[in-house]
Amino acid sequence: MSRRGRKAALPEAGHQRPAVLDTSGLVVRHRSKLGTVKEFDFAELSFAPAMRRSLAALFAAKCAPGGGWDSHDSSVHIWRLLRGFGDYLTESDQQPDDIADLTAATWKAWRLSRPETQMGYVQITAVAGFLQLEPRLAQPVRVAMAKRVPRVKVEEHAFAPDEFEEVRRSARQMFRSALLRIRENVQLLESWRSGAIEHQDLQNWLIGEGLDCLARTGHIPRYKRSDNRMRPVFRYSKAMGGDGAIHTWRRLYLSRREATALGVLLAAEHGLNATTVGEMRTPRATPDSGEGRFPVYRMELEKRRKGEADHFETRNLADFGADSPGRLITEALEATAPARAYLASVGCTADRFLIWHETRPRHWQDTNEALIREGPFGLGLTKPDFDDYGTHFGPDGGGVMRRTRKTVNVVHRREPGQNSQDTHDSVYVIPEPQAQQAAIPVIAAGAEDALEAARRTVFTAKLTDAPEDGEVEAATNGCADYENSPITGPGASCGASFLLCTACPNARVHPAHHPRLAHLHRAIGELEGVLPKAVWDADWSEPHARLSDLKRRLGPALWRQGLANVTAEDRQVVGDLLNGLYDL
């Protein structure tokens, strides 16, 4: 069913879905969701013939539509792990004839042979998960596979401030240099096409003609040598300063590493991961960008591991100045405009934001399906691209994208970036030393606030059996040192409200005070029902809490006795206190 509610066209009569497993039972063809096909020949693996067929059948079931593997990343990952498992069985002389013949002892030996690293953890858990799909797998082997594998803790932290600034500076310098180079040559090309460069200015004219050919074909004028290799025409390469990439195709196009530097900048600006950046679609300026004519770009992001409801995300970024969120998008669109124009001219419908020109024609070494190829161009970036960039330009020689993402989301933005709040807290924030260090004063301040709140609601006056020497009688209790109040300061008579006496260590409460304080507690409690909550919370909740604490300390019997002994004078004093007569 289409989006407009029209039924999809049926295939021609006799059409059958291409088989995932060929007739030999050993070759599996995996068609990804992108439509690309990859073959896996299980005859290449070091297993016994029957086990090869069994593994191929399991593999084909996962590669089939609805089987769970939508991308070649999944199938290639398991294929490589199975190859290593087969090599181990061959070298150890413990090779079973089929999956049903695999023993728990063999599995335990394989497990012990794996390194105690993240890769070893993945090898054990992934191979176990795949083999358990076979119903003939023996129960003792399943029990051995179910034994918990300790996860290796990966110590990878956010960049320190100077390291993060160095990452941004290096990437910005590389991309900015490429942008200025492309901008200058685009202006020269436009001048040549408009006729502003005359033929008498031979060098610039040849450069302009070479740029025109480069914009239309992806290469400056070339000829085929006797060995069938293409070489630049000498007069153009001479005018341009040489036949190297910096003198020829890099005049209009980004190199792979320059596009990677742009990807690092996107991660440093928005806290995105490598896959999201590498496969990002081209942001489009929204039609309702506003009267100021500032472009507002809609950036479409995909997060594969999130559920269907959160799989896609959009962010709107406005370019209203040099430091605005959308300025990098504007510059990136300008730097990739010549490449985008070429792709449009050859009818390429693939959409990737990061486009770069290859260095050596027809010598692609990439196997990642996420990287789209069109002529001399690559569309998108892969994890190895960012790893290579981190090796050469990262502060620690690698992991530049993961650490950049963590730095942005944990240290700077302090909010989830394409993650749930729980994942953000448990995986990113809690293990991060910078977050732990920053939390120390916050936790200390919170503890102090909690302590102060407790002091305000805990009965602090001293309970005595009888009046002490020198004790001065106050409205609700006695006072041992009226001239040196911890509330209003020493050296003068206490000027605090009598409601604060229950929070003062100078106050003294003996049995003669119990009736008046019990009546005051009841009277304040009755106010809660007639006053607005905000007023009662602000003015009466803390005195009431302290008196409730006193009630708990005295116990129900003494409290009931106090209420039974309330006098008319007690009621008068409490009434005057609640009406503010003692505050004059």
N, C-alpha and C positions, 0 to 999 in steps of 0.2 A: 504494500500500500504506500503510495507517495504521500508527500506532505499535504497535497491538495485533496487527498481522499480517492485518488484514482488507482485502480488495480494495476499491479506491475505486469508487464508483458510476459507471457509464458515463453519458455525456450522452444526452439524448433522441435518437431517430432523426432523421436529417437535420441534426444539429447540425454546424456548421462554425466553426472558429476565426475570429474577426473579422479581416478583412483589415487588414494594416498599411498598405498603399498602396492608395488608392482607384482607381476606374476611370479617372480623369483622368490618373493617373500623376504628380500633383503634390502631393497632400495625403497626409502621413504621420501616422498615428495611433500614438503611442507609449504603450503600457500599461506602467507601472512595476511593480516587484515589490510595491508597496503597493496596486496595483489602480487607481490614478488614471490618467486618460487625458489626453494633451495632443496637440493637432494642430499640425502645421507645414505651412504652405502655401508651397510653393516658387515659386508664381507671384508672391509678394511680393519675391523676390530679383532683383537686377539682373544676371542672366545671360541669355545667349541661350536661346531656347526649348528647343533640343536639350540644352544643358548643364544646364538646370533639371531635365529628366527624368532625365538620367544621375545627377545629384547626388541627386535624390529616391530613385532606386533604391538607391544606395549607402547613403543615410541609412536607408531602410526596412530594409535587410538588418541594419544595426546595431541597429535598434529591435525587430526581430523576436525572439521568444523564443529564447534561446541565442545571440543576435547579439553580446552583450557589454555592452549598455547596460541596466542594471537600474533606473536611476533617471533622473528628468528632469534632474538636474544635468548628466549627461553629454550628453544630447541638446540641451539648451538652450545649453550651452557651445559645442558645435560649430556649432549654428545661428547663434549670434551671430558667430562667427568667419567663417563662410561669408558672412554678410551683409556684413561688412567687406571680405572679399576681392572680392565681386561689385561693391561700390561702387567699389573701387580700379580694377578692370578697366574699368568704365564711364567713370570720369573720365579714365583714361589712354589711351582709344581703342585699347586692345590686347585687346579682348574676343574670345575664341575662340568659334567656333560650338559646339564640344563639347569634352569633356575630351581627346579624342584630338588636338585642334588646339592644345592648350596648348603653348607653346614654352619652351625653357630660358631664352631671353632675357627672356620675360615673367615667368617665375618669379624670375629674378635681380633684375629691376627691382622686383618686389613685395617681395622680401627686403630689398633696400637701402632701401626706403621705410619699413620698420618701425623704430620707435625702439629704441635700445640699452638696453632696460629689461627687467624680468621679463615684462611684458605682451608686448613685442615678441618675446621668446624663445618664449613660449607660442603666439603667433599663427603664427609660422613653423613650429614643430615640429608643432603640432596640425593645421594645415591640410595640411601635407605628409603626415603620417601618414594622414589621411582620404583624400586624393586618390590615394595610392598603392594603395588598395584596388581602384581601377579597372584592370583588366588592359589596357585600350587606351591607358593613359598611355604616352607616348613614352619610349624608353630615355634619350635625352639629358636629359629632364626629371627622370627618376629619379636620374640621376647628379648633377644640380644640387641636387636635394633631399637627397641623401646627404651633401652637404658639411656638415661639422661646424659647428654654431651655438654660439658661446661662451656658456656659461651666465652670467647676470648674478649677481654675488655680492650677496646681500641682507644688508645690515648691520643685523641686529636682535639685540640682546643682552638678557641678563637684566636685571631691575630692580636698581638699587642698593638696599642695605638700607633707606634712608629712603624711596625710591620705592615699594618693595614694601609697606612698612608703610603708606604713604599709600593705596595701592590697597586694601589689606585694610580699613583704617579707614573709608574712604569707603563701600565696599560693605557693611561690617558696620553702619555707622550707618544707611544707607538701609533695609536689610532689617530691622534691629532695630526701627526706628521703625514699619515696616509690621506686624511681628509683634505689637508691643504694641497697635497700633490695632485689629487684627483680634481679638486676644485680649479686649480690653475690650468690643468690640461683640458678640462671641459670648456673653460673660457676660451682657450686657444682654438679648440675644435669648432666652437660656435663662430668664432671670428673667421676661421677658414671657410666654413660653410656659407657664411653671409657675404663672402668676397672681400672682407676687410683686409686680408693678407694678400698682397700682390705677388705675382710669380717672380718678380725681380728679387724679392726677399726669399731667395731659394731655400735656405735652411728652414725657416719657419714654415714656408709653403710645403716642403717635403714632410715636416713634422705634422702639419695639419692634415695632409693627405694620408699619412700613415695612421694618424689617430682616427680618421674617418673609416679606414679599412678595419682598424682594431675595434671600433664601435659596432661595425656591421658583421664582422666575422669572428671576433674574439682574438684575432692575431693581426700583427702588422703584415704588410705584403711579404709573402714567402714563395719559395720555389722548391721543387723536389730535386734532391741530389741523386746521383747515380746509385747510392745505397738506399734509396727510397726514404731518406730522412728529410724532413722539411727544415729549411734554413731561411732566415730573414734576408730579404733583398738588401744588398750592401748599401745602396745609396740612402735608403731609409734608416737603417741601423746606424750609419755614419752620421747622418743629420741628427739623430736622436742621442748620440753620444756613446753608442755601443749596442751589442745584441743581447746583453743581460736583461733579466726580468725588470730590474729597476729602471732601465732605459726604455723598455718596450711596453709589455702589457700592464705593468704596474702603474703606468701613467693614468689609466682609467679604472683599474680594478684593484680590489683588496687582495692581498696574499692570504693564504690560509692562516698564518700566524697573526696577521693584522685583524682578521675577522675574529680570531680567538680572543685577542686583546679586547675587541669590542664586546664579546660575550662576557668577559671578566668584568668589564665596566657595568654591564647590565646587571650582573649578579651583585656587584658592589653598591649599585644604586637601589635595587629592589629586592635583594635577598632571595634570588631564584636559584634553583639547582641546575646542574649541567645539562640534564636531559631536557628540562623545560626550555632553557635558553637555546640549546642546539636545534630543537624542533619547533621553535616559535614561528607562528605565522606573521606575516607583515602587518604591523599596526596600521590602521586606517584612521584618517582624520574624520571625526564625526561631523555630519552636516550642520549640527546646531552648535558650532563652536563658539558662538557669541558675537556681539557687535564689535568687540575689539579686534576681531579677525585673528585672534590667537588660536592656533590649531590645538584641538583636544583629541588626543589619540586614544583609541580603544585597543588595549593590549590583551590579546586572547592567550590564555595560559592553559596548559593541560597537565594534570597530575595523575599519572597512570595508577598509582597505588591507592588512590582515594576511591570511595564508593561512587556509584553512578550519579548520585545527587550532587557530589562535590568534585566530579571528575574534571569539569571545566570551570574556569574562573576568568573574569574580565576585570581589568583595571583601567580607569580613565586617567590619562596623564596630560596635563596642559603645558604648552610651551609659551610662557609669558616673559621669559628673560633668560639671562645667562645661567642662573643657578636654579631654574625651574625644573620640575620632574620630567617634563617632556622635551627638554632641549637635546638630550642625548638621542632621542628617537628622531628628531629632525635632522641631526647631523648624520646619523646612521643611514637614514633614507637618502640623504644627499650623496654619501659615499658609495652607496650601492645602486644609485640611479642608472649609471651606464650599463651595469650588468643586468639590471632589471629590464632595461629597454631592449637589450639583445635577446633575453629569454622570451620577451613578448613577441619579438619579431620572428622567432623560430617556432612560435606556437606552444611554448612550454606552459603547462597549466599548473605545475607544482608551485606551491606557495611556501617559501621559507624567508625569514627575515635576514638571516646571515648568509651572504653569497660571496664566494671567493673564486679566484682564478687559479687553476692548477699550475704547478711549476713545470712538470715534464708531461707533454702530451701523451695520452693513451697509456700511462703507466700508473693506473690506479692500484693502490694496495689495500684499499678499505674493503671490509666485508660487512660492515654494519649497514643494515637495510635502511636505517633512519637517514643515511646520507644519500641524497638524491643527486644524480649526475646528469648533466645536460651539456654536451659538447665539451668545451674546455673548462666548464664551471662545476663547482660543487655547491650544493644548496644544503645548508645546515652544518652542524658540527657534532662530533662524537666525543665520548669520554676520553679516548686516547689523545685527541687534540688538546683538551684542557690539561691532561696529565703531562703532555710534552711541554706545554707552555709553563706549567708549574715547575718542571724540572729545570728549565732555563731561566725563569724569571721569578719563581716563588721564593720567599725567604728561607724555606726549609727544603726546597727542591721537590715539592710535590703537594698534592691535596689542596691546590689553590682554590678550587671552586667550593669544596665542602667547607673549608675553613672561612672563606669569604662569606658564604651563606650563614654560617653560624655567627660570625662577627656581626653581621648586619642585623639579624633577627634577635640575637640575645643581648648584644652590647648596645646597639644603637636604636633600632626600632622597638625592641623589648615587647614584641608581640608575635604571634604565630605567622609564619609565611608558608601558605599552602599546607599547613599541618593543623591537627586538632590542638586544642589547648592542653590536653593531657600529654600528647606527644611532645609538644613544645616544652612543657615543664620537665617531664621525666627524661627525655633524650637530649635536649639541648641546654636547658637552663641549669638544672641541678648539678650535672657533672662539670660544668664550666667554672674554672677557678676564678675568672674575672667576675662572674655573677655571684659566686660565693663571697668574694672579697667585698663586692658592692653591697651584699646583703647584711654584712656585719653591723654597720651603723643603723640600718633599718630595723634589724631585729633588736638591737640594743634600745633604740628609741621606743619600739613597741613594748619591750619588757618594762621600761621605765614608765610608760603610759599605763600599762596594766597595773604596775605596783602603785602608782599614784591613784588610779581608780579604786584599787582595793583599799588604800588608806582612807579614801573619801567615804567608803561605805562600810568600814569596819569600826566597831565601837572601841575607841582608844582610851577613854577615861579609866581611871583606876577604881576597881571595886574594893571597898573597905567595909569592915563590920561596924565602925563607929567613926565619928568625926576625928580628924587629926589635929594636932596642935597647930595653931596659926591658920587654920582653914577658914576661908571667907565664904559666906553663903551667897550663892548666886540665885538666879530665878529658878533654875531646874536642878541644881546640884551645888556641891561645894567646890572651892578653888584653892589650891595649895600655894600658888604664886601668881597673884593678880598683876604684879608689876612687871613680870617677864614672860609675856605671852609668846609662844612659838608661832602663833598665827599672825599677830599684828606687830611683833617685834619687841625686843626688850627695852627697858628704860622708861616706859610710860604705862599708864593704866591700859588694860586690855580693852580694845574697842570693837571686838568681834561680836557678831550676833550670838545670842544665847543658844541658838540652834546648832552652833558650831562647838559648843562645849563637849558634846559627845565625841568629837574628833580631836580633842585636846588632851595631851598627856598630863597637863596640870590639873585637870578636873578630877573630882573625887565623888563617888556615888556610894552611899551607904543605905541601909534599909529604909530610912526615913524619906529618901528620895524616890523609892520605887513607885509609890502611888502616882505621884505627879508625872513621872516619866512614862508609866504605863498609860495614863490618860492622854498624854501628849501623843503617844504612838497611835492610839485609837483615833484621836482627832485628826491627825495628819492623814491617816488612812481613809477617813470619811471624805476628806477634801478631794481625793482622787476621783470620786464619783461625780463631782460637780464642777471641777475645773477642766479646761481644755488640756489634753494630754501633754502638749508642748510646754504649757505653763507649769503643770505639776512636775514633769520631768526636770525642768530647769530649776525650780525653787524648792521642791519638797521631797523629791525621790531620794536624795542622799541622806537627809536627816532621818527619813523613815527607814532606810536600809540600816543605818547605824543602830536605831532603836530596835529593829528586828533582830539585829545581832545581839543586843543586850538581852532581849527576851529569850533567845536561844541559850545564852550563857546562864541566866537565872533559873530557867526551867519553868515548866507549866504551873507548878504549884505556887511558887513565889510570885509569878506574874498574875495569877488569878487572885492571890491574896492582896497584891498591890492594887488591882482594879477595885477590889471590894472595900479598900480603905481610902478611896479618893474623897477628899474633903471639899467643901465649898471654896476654900481658899485655893486649893489646887486647881479647881475649875476656873477660878477668876484669873489666876496667874497664866494658865495655859491659854485662855481666851485672849488676854492682853498680848501675849507673845505672838499668837497667830494673827492678830489684828495689827501688829507692828507697833504697838505702843511703846515697847522697849527700845525701838530703833530711833526714837526722837532724840 
